[in-house]
Amino acid sequence: MKKQLYTVGILQYIPFFYVIWSDDLVSTSEVNVVEKAIDLDNSLNNKEKQLLKSWLATDNPPTNDEFKKWKQTISGSHTKLVESETYPLSTFSQRVIAHYYGNSDFNDHLKHIEINLGIQPNHYNHLFEVEVDHNPSSDLYSSEEISTLLKGEHAEVLDNFQELIKDPIFKWDIHRNKEDYRQSVLKQVVFLAEQGYGAMAYPKTYGGTNNMRGYASIFENLMFVDGSLAIKFGVQFGLFGGSVQKLGTKPHHDKYLTKTGQADLLGCFAMTETGHGSNVRGIKTTATYDKKSDTITIHTPGKNDNKEYIGNALHSTIATVFAQLIVNGKNEGVHAILVPLRNEKHEVLEGIRIEDNGYKLGLNGVDNGKIWFNQVKVPRTNLLNKYGTITDDGSYISDIKNPNKRFFTMLGTLVGGRICVARAGLGGAKMALTIAIKHALKRRQFNDSIKIQEDLLMDYPTHQLRLTPLVASAYVYHATLEKMMAVYCDESQPDKRKVETEVAGLKSVITWYANNTIQECREACGGKGYLLENRIADLKGDVDIFTTFEGDNNVLLQLAAKGVLSDFKSEFNSAGFSSVLKLLSQQLSDKLATVNPLYSNKIDPEHLYDPRFHKHAFEYRTRRLTYTLAMRIRDYIKKGIPSYQAFLKVQTHLLALGKAYSIQLAYTTYVDFTETIANEKNKFLFQKLGNLYALSEIRKDSSWYLEQGYIGSTKSKAIRQRVERLCTEIRPHMNVLVDGFGIPEHCMTAPIAS
């Protein structure tokens, strides 16, 4: 031990004061943080506290001689600075004391300063003339443990699947010819079917394991291989096979389901039309029953009434066609009918015209096409008749008498597809984040001295702020979608209207998040992110369409908002409006009291990191938007404006409510998930991710919260600072967090990620 001019108490603060004055971290709020830590630090005597506080006086800063003594003291310790430590400066300070005085205890008050001032290694590693360990990641947490938490009960399924996709058939490559690309993807789909994954969600009787939740988890993993593979797989086994399974009855299952799962029968899902993209109820294709021939005639009546953007259209031999079912001259609404498209020689059948959609922005391994029908006859038994059937005597009957309820029940059975699209988008975001963050933990750039190693991209506060909240969101949305699929698959809850509303909003929020994340990752990787070899370019093109298929996001958010308005109990229409409005008024008006001014400006960390605050903020926003929206619609209707027009006038309000509701749902679902984590250390990390997600989302909508008086300017600023602090705290664990996504190493083919 070397003789030291400073006492142990003073010495432990020297590295901090050196950084504070070097970086000019001496604003009033920052000085208050340090002073509070000093006051609470029982390792200091009164004389030491007075001296330390005197060094914080901005009107009488430490002398240059004192400053030099600090630097000499630090450098003379020959202490190693380890950037990857969870609290690197506090740990460094502890080692400095150990050099001069022997081992000492870790000081939590120093940790408090480090966290609240956002002090990062790149702020000071060039100031200290000591050895610096630039290991970019902490080993405090285990990526294997985190990955296991995310896999949950699907661990065995995913482990086996990830082993399977090591097969050379899944080797990623650049494809520039869509025909070759499509054939490659088709072979991969057939291969997966041969291994039993196509039928995975089907009953055991038809070759499956009845594991829809496991199917959704491997669907996300397919994005790690190739976006086109994920979508082609989903169309064949999820959309087409799912329509047979969910909308058909036993005869359909017996005839088609096993062959579909084995990819012996290739099918497509023909719902969308050129002229009526999102308006399924308004599609024009007709399916007219003829009693004499006992057949249904499928017909495209107009030029733009063709089926559009149909995946698998060029490879399929059969389609599930959605059309207006007309029986005995009466339109019974939209139903699904199985329509053969090609014969054994793969020749298109008479009365059917199919055109290739051609090259797209992405997913060029999927054979999208347009389909027209000209008086195409199919047997009556081809009607998928779980919710409505044509009897032997030519009459239409349904157990669901209300046509609206029947329509939404029919579509509700296909909610699993929207969950899978959201999972695929999330998978794309995870892949892009992993590539961008691994690049940022390796790539160095800039500093103020050519003699010193440049700084890692991940050590720049701006880089942390642009990527870290996106990682937190990925964890939140993963847990949320797992929960949604569990609810959807719960057969004890046959009414899927509530989960349909929830998934409509979540699919919108998550696919928009995925697109924004991939773009941010592209920019974060600079020109390297623009190269095809680094995968982000393809992810960008492939995931882009997720915002508009399986439901346009803007339409789905309105669906979610209407679900909130109707309290999930009935379809929202003009007939039920008055009763719904009365219910809302009773439930909400008494809860919209003015927020206490003390609450709106409460800024202590304990409060800002409290899930109760986050939940209250999200619930308040949803409740307020619901109430004011209902009042606006009521006022329009009182003036005699038809309900449809009233809804058009409040479309932007509907979108705001749909998004607010979805964010609230995602966060509360995630908080519930964190409570199930047994390991306290891992639970703490997941809770910190939840804090970052919540505060980031509140910050994004800070203008609304400020307008409502829910938060004041002081609190708004504090939230921004807390977001930045959390990004700093999570920085050492970024590599572990992206490894925790569980992306197989053999799928990480991007050179910049290796």
Number of C-alpha atoms within 10 A of each C-alpha: 10 9 7 12 10 14 13 19 17 18 21 24 18 21 21 21 20 22 19 20 16 14 12 11 17 17 10 9 12 16 19 13 16 24 17 14 17 23 15 11 16 12 13 17 13 11 9 17 19 13 11 20 14 13 15 22 12 14 6 9 13 16 10 9 9 13 17 12 15 19 17 13 19 23 17 15 18 15 21 16 24 21 24 19 21 20 22 19 25 25 20 21 23 23 22 28 25 18 15 19 16 12 12 14 9 14 15 13 20 23 18 17 22 22 19 21 22 20 22 22 23 17 17 18 22 18 15 19 17 16 13 16 13 16 13 21 17 19 13 14 16 16 19 15 14 20 19 16 17 18 22 12 12 17 16 12 15 19 14 10 17 20 11 13 20 15 9 8 12 19 13 17 13 10 13 10 11 17 14 13 19 23 15 16 25 22 14 18 22 19 17 20 21 15 13 15 24 27 31 24 24 26 17 13 12 21 19 20 17 17 17 20 24 22 25 27 23 22 23 22 27 25 27 27 23 23 29 24 25 24 26 25 26 25 22 24 31 30 25 25 31 24 23 26 23 20 23 22 15 12 12 18 21 12 12 18 28 22 18 23 28 24 23 13 17 23 29 30 27 29 24 24 26 15 17 18 19 20 13 18 16 15 23 22 24 25 30 22 25 18 16 7 10 17 19 26 21 27 23 22 15 11 9 14 22 26 27 25 24 24 25 27 27 25 21 20 22 21 24 24 27 26 25 24 24 20 18 13 10 11 13 18 19 26 26 26 28 26 24 20 26 18 11 7 7 12 10 17 13 12 14 18 14 18 14 15 16 12 14 14 12 18 26 23 26 30 27 23 20 21 22 24 23 14 18 20 21 19 16 23 17 18 26 24 21 16 19 21 18 18 11 10 8 16 12 17 14 15 10 13 11 9 13 13 14 20 18 15 18 21 19 19 20 20 22 23 18 20 23 26 26 32 27 30 30 29 27 31 30 27 26 30 26 24 26 29 27 19 23 24 20 16 15 15 11 12 13 8 9 8 8 11 15 16 21 19 21 27 21 17 18 12 16 22 19 15 20 26 25 26 23 23 24 25 22 25 23 21 22 23 26 22 17 22 21 13 16 27 17 11 10 8 11 11 13 22 22 20 19 28 24 26 27 30 30 30 28 28 24 29 26 20 21 31 24 16 26 28 18 18 25 25 15 21 22 11 9 20 25 15 15 14 17 22 27 28 19 22 28 23 17 23 28 21 18 23 24 17 15 22 20 17 24 20 20 28 31 24 21 28 31 23 23 23 24 19 15 17 12 15 18 17 13 12 10 12 19 12 11 19 18 11 14 20 16 10 12 15 13 8 12 11 8 9 13 12 12 10 14 18 17 17 20 10 12 10 13 19 20 13 18 10 16 23 17 12 19 22 18 19 23 22 22 18 20 25 19 14 21 19 15 16 22 18 13 17 18 10 9 10 14 13 17 12 12 18 20 12 14 15 17 13 18 26 22 19 27 32 22 25 25 27 25 22 18 25 25 20 19 23 19 12 18 18 12 10 14 9 9 10 11 18 16 13 17 22 20 18 24 25 24 27 25 31 24 22 19 22 18 12 12 22 13 14 19 15 10 14 16 21 27 21 13 12 20 22 14 19 23 16 16 24 21 23 22 22 26 27 20 20 23 25 23 24 19 20 25 25 20 22 25 21 20 16 11 14 20 19 18 20 12 20 17 11
